[in-house]
Amino acid sequence: MDRSHDEDYYDIVHLFPTGEGRFDISNIKDNPIYLTRCNLISPRNIVDEFAFITHCTKVATYINDFYSKWPIEYETDRCKYLNYSINDVVKNYGNHNYNEEHLIQAYNRLATELSECKNSIKSIEKSVFMNVKELSNIYYRFNKYINAVKANQDTDCEDVYDSVKLYLSNENSCKGLKNKFCDAVDNFKNYYHQNISLVKCKNAEYILKPFLSLDHAETRNFGEEAEEAAVEGDVRRQEIAMFIPIQEDSSEMGQSKSTITTASSIILFTPLGTWLRTLVQRKSKKTISMYDEALRFNNNSSIQSKDSGNTEFNLQYHSSRTS
């Protein structure tokens, strides 16, 4: 088995069906029309042939009834999900006194005879399979609960925390590391943030901290972050309105500039000015220079207004004389 090739499953696990079309052999009914076919492909000398044939008929039913309904765009990705599902049957539901490769070959023949994923059913390396299974379960649980929340906005979202706990269980193995599995775990973090923000919960889950960086992200409520962003936006708009003068006639402009410059200077040395500066510094270093830039703009504009005489327009930083 090629482990590096199997790791490609990490790139598509987020595409696996989590609702209708998800493979769950316990919910598939036996279908006797596939008994003869499954009996013919059954490996020789298998310890529990009855168990194989039972599972085989369910896999065949699943391929015929659900394969074409999967919301997966590319055929290669669809076949990988089918291969993962069959590996799940072989690794978790079979008698341990069997040759796994022989069972995989039998299911490969079954899929090929049913005209789906010809020669694409192969054994997945065990550690990769277990990681993919864990990731698949995280997405399944999160989507299951998030859909329930969308249907009932009065829920407190407690069940969503199950998927959060599964995510957090990978902290020790992924903290500060960079590999395909940890990248896939980090992708779930992004998926979680995109979707949890779309629903209203009484107790909205906190922002998941990243493991790929040694720095821990601050744990905050989505509502708190949105409120802070709104406040910051208002502050920036107020700063711009406060410091940047409106283009007026040269005589009126001189007076307004003087008034604005005086007002802005006074505000900067009040508690309000200190609070504004501190809040802006938390988010963007660029806005630290906004005050100085605005003041420099006012000074330049004053000089330009004197030089322009009867000039109708004054451009920022560079005046343009009309002939």
C-alpha positions in Angstrom: 0.0 0.0 0.0 1.2 3.5 -0.9 0.8 5.6 2.2 1.6 8.9 0.3 -1.0 8.1 -2.3 -3.6 7.3 0.4 -3.0 10.7 2.0 -4.8 12.3 -0.9 -8.0 11.3 1.0 -7.2 14.2 3.4 -7.8 16.6 0.6 -11.4 15.5 -0.1 -12.7 14.3 3.2 -14.7 17.5 3.5 -16.6 16.4 0.4 -17.9 13.2 1.9 -21.7 13.0 2.3 -22.9 13.8 5.8 -26.6 13.6 5.2 -28.6 11.6 2.7 -26.1 9.4 0.8 -23.7 8.9 3.7 -22.7 5.2 3.8 -24.0 3.5 6.9 -24.2 -0.3 6.5 -26.4 -0.6 9.6 -29.2 1.4 7.9 -29.1 -0.5 4.6 -31.6 -3.3 4.2 -30.6 -6.7 2.8 -31.5 -7.1 -0.9 -31.8 -10.7 -2.1 -31.4 -9.8 -5.7 -27.6 -9.6 -5.2 -27.2 -12.9 -3.3 -26.1 -14.8 -6.4 -23.6 -12.2 -7.5 -22.1 -11.9 -4.0 -21.9 -15.6 -3.7 -19.9 -15.9 -6.9 -17.4 -13.3 -5.9 -16.9 -14.5 -2.3 -13.3 -15.3 -1.6 -12.5 -19.0 -1.2 -11.9 -20.5 2.3 -13.4 -17.4 4.0 -14.2 -18.1 7.6 -17.6 -16.4 7.7 -19.0 -16.5 4.2 -22.5 -15.6 5.4 -21.3 -12.3 7.0 -19.5 -11.4 3.7 -22.5 -12.1 1.5 -24.8 -10.1 3.9 -22.4 -7.1 3.8 -21.9 -7.6 0.0 -25.6 -7.3 -0.8 -25.8 -4.1 1.2 -22.8 -2.6 -0.5 -24.3 -3.5 -3.9 -27.6 -1.9 -2.8 -25.8 1.2 -1.7 -23.9 1.5 -5.0 -27.1 1.1 -7.1 -29.4 3.3 -5.0 -27.1 6.0 -3.6 -23.9 6.3 -5.7 -25.5 8.5 -8.4 -27.1 10.8 -5.7 -23.9 11.8 -4.0 -23.2 15.6 -4.0 -19.6 15.1 -5.2 -18.7 16.7 -8.5 -15.8 14.7 -9.7 -16.0 11.0 -10.5 -12.5 10.3 -9.0 -13.6 11.8 -5.7 -16.8 9.8 -5.7 -14.9 6.6 -6.3 -12.6 7.5 -3.4 -15.5 7.8 -1.1 -16.9 4.5 -2.3 -13.4 3.0 -1.7 -13.3 4.5 1.8 -16.8 3.1 2.6 -15.8 -0.4 1.4 -12.6 -0.2 3.5 -14.8 0.7 6.4 -16.8 -2.5 6.0 -13.7 -4.7 5.5 -11.7 -3.2 8.4 -14.5 -2.8 11.0 -17.3 -5.3 10.3 -15.5 -8.4 9.1 -14.2 -11.5 11.0 -10.6 -10.9 11.9 -9.7 -14.4 10.6 -9.6 -13.3 6.9 -7.3 -11.9 4.4 -8.2 -8.3 3.9 -6.7 -8.1 0.5 -8.9 -10.9 -0.7 -12.0 -9.1 0.5 -10.9 -5.9 -1.2 -10.4 -7.8 -4.4 -13.9 -9.2 -4.1 -15.5 -5.8 -3.6 -13.4 -4.4 -6.5 -14.9 -7.0 -8.7 -18.4 -6.2 -7.4 -18.1 -2.5 -8.2 -16.6 -3.2 -11.6 -19.5 -5.6 -12.5 -21.9 -2.9 -11.4 -20.2 -0.5 -13.8 -19.0 1.9 -11.1 -15.4 2.8 -10.2 -13.7 0.1 -12.3 -10.6 -1.2 -10.6 -10.7 1.6 -8.1 -11.3 -0.4 -4.9 -8.1 -0.8 -3.0 -7.0 -1.2 0.6 -6.2 2.0 2.4 -3.2 2.1 4.8 -4.6 1.6 8.3 -3.3 4.8 10.0 -4.5 6.9 7.1 -7.9 5.2 7.1 -8.3 5.9 10.8 -7.4 9.5 10.4 -9.8 9.9 7.5 -12.5 8.2 9.5 -12.0 10.6 12.4 -12.2 13.6 10.1 -15.3 12.3 8.4 -16.9 11.9 11.8 -16.1 15.5 12.8 -17.8 16.8 9.7 -20.7 14.4 10.1 -21.4 15.4 13.6 -21.0 19.1 13.0 -23.3 19.1 9.9 -25.9 17.0 11.7 -26.1 19.4 14.5 -25.8 22.6 12.5 -28.7 21.6 10.3 -30.8 20.9 13.4 -29.9 24.4 14.7 -30.9 26.0 11.4 -34.3 24.2 11.7 -34.7 25.3 15.3 -33.1 28.6 16.1 -34.1 28.4 19.8 -31.6 25.6 20.5 -28.6 26.3 22.8 -26.2 24.5 20.4 -24.8 22.2 23.1 -24.6 19.2 20.7 -22.4 21.2 18.4 -19.7 20.9 21.0 -19.3 17.2 20.2 -17.5 18.1 16.9 -15.5 20.8 18.7 -14.2 18.2 21.2 -13.2 15.9 18.3 -11.3 18.8 16.8 -9.6 19.7 20.0 -8.5 16.1 20.6 -6.0 16.6 17.8 -4.1 19.4 19.5 -1.3 17.3 20.9 -0.7 15.5 17.6 -0.9 18.6 15.3 0.3 21.5 17.4 3.0 23.3 15.5 3.2 20.5 12.8 2.7 20.8 9.1 1.4 17.7 7.3 -1.7 16.7 5.2 -3.7 15.4 8.1 -3.1 18.5 10.2 -3.9 20.7 7.2 -7.2 18.8 6.9 -7.9 19.4 10.6 -7.2 23.1 10.1 -9.5 23.1 7.2 -12.3 22.0 9.4 -11.6 24.9 11.7 -12.2 27.2 8.8 -15.3 25.3 7.8 -16.6 25.6 11.3 -16.1 29.3 11.5 -17.8 29.9 8.2 -20.9 27.9 9.3 -21.3 28.6 13.0 -21.5 32.3 12.3 -24.6 31.7 10.1 -26.8 30.4 12.9 -28.1 32.0 16.1 -27.2 30.1 19.3 -27.9 30.9 22.9 -24.4 29.9 23.6 -22.4 30.4 20.4 -19.3 28.3 20.4 -15.9 30.0 20.6 -13.5 30.5 17.8 -11.4 27.4 17.4 -7.7 27.9 18.0 -5.3 26.8 15.3 -2.8 24.0 15.8 -0.5 24.7 12.9 0.9 27.7 14.8 2.4 27.7 18.2 0.4 30.8 19.0 -3.1 30.2 20.5 -5.9 32.2 19.0 -7.9 34.2 21.5 -11.1 32.4 22.5 -14.1 34.8 21.9 -17.7 34.7 21.2 -18.7 35.5 17.5 -21.1 38.2 18.8 -18.3 39.9 20.6 -16.0 39.9 17.6 -18.7 41.2 15.3 -19.5 44.0 17.8 -15.9 45.0 18.1 -15.6 45.1 14.3 -18.6 47.4 14.1 -17.2 49.7 16.8 -13.9 49.8 15.0 -15.6 50.7 11.7 -17.5 53.6 13.3 -14.3 54.8 14.9 -12.4 54.8 11.6 -15.2 56.7 9.9 -15.3 59.3 12.7 -11.6 59.7 12.5 -11.7 60.3 8.7 -14.6 62.7 9.0 -12.8 64.5 11.9 -9.4 64.9 10.4 -9.9 65.2 6.6 -11.3 68.6 5.6 -14.1 69.1 3.1 -13.2 70.9 -0.2 -14.6 74.4 0.0 -13.9 77.9 -1.3 -10.5 79.0 -0.4 -11.7 81.6 2.2 -14.1 79.2 3.9 -11.6 76.4 3.7 -9.0 78.4 5.6 -11.4 78.9 8.5 -12.6 75.3 8.5 -9.1 74.0 8.4 -8.2 76.1 11.4 -11.2 75.0 13.3 -10.7 71.3 12.5 -7.0 71.4 13.3 -7.7 73.0 16.7 -10.6 70.6 17.4 -8.6 67.5 16.4 -5.6 68.7 18.5 -7.8 69.1 21.5 -9.5 65.7 21.1 -6.1 64.0 20.8 -5.2 65.0 24.3 -8.4 64.0 25.9 -9.4 60.6 27.3 -11.5 60.0 24.2 -8.5 60.6 22.0 -6.4 58.1 24.0 -9.2 55.5 23.8 -9.5 55.9 20.1 -5.8 55.5 19.5 -5.6 52.4 21.8 -8.6 50.7 20.0 -7.2 51.3 16.6 -3.7 50.1 17.5 -5.2 46.7 18.5 -6.2 45.9 15.0 -4.0 47.7 12.5 -0.6 49.3 12.7 -1.4 51.4 9.6 -4.0 53.4 11.4 -1.5 54.5 14.0 -0.2 57.1 11.6 -3.7 58.3 10.6 -3.5 61.2 13.0 -0.2 62.5 11.9 -1.1 62.0 8.2 -4.3 64.0 8.6 -2.4 66.8 10.4 0.3 66.9 7.7 -2.5 67.0 5.1 -4.0 70.0 6.8 -0.7 71.9 6.9 0.0 71.1 3.2 -3.5 72.2 2.3 -3.0 75.5 4.1 0.2 76.3 2.3 -1.3 75.3 -1.1 -4.3 77.5 -0.6 -2.0 80.5 -0.1 0.0 79.7 -3.3 -3.0 79.0 -5.5 -4.4 82.5 -5.4 -7.7 82.3 -7.4 -7.1 78.7 -8.3 -10.4 76.9 -8.3 -9.2 73.5 -7.2 -6.7 72.3 -4.6 -5.5 68.7 -4.9 -4.2 66.7 -2.0 -0.5 67.0 -1.5 0.0 68.5 -5.0 -1.6 71.8 -6.2 -2.5 72.3 -9.8 -2.4 75.8 -11.3 -4.8 76.8 -14.0 -3.5 79.1 -16.8 
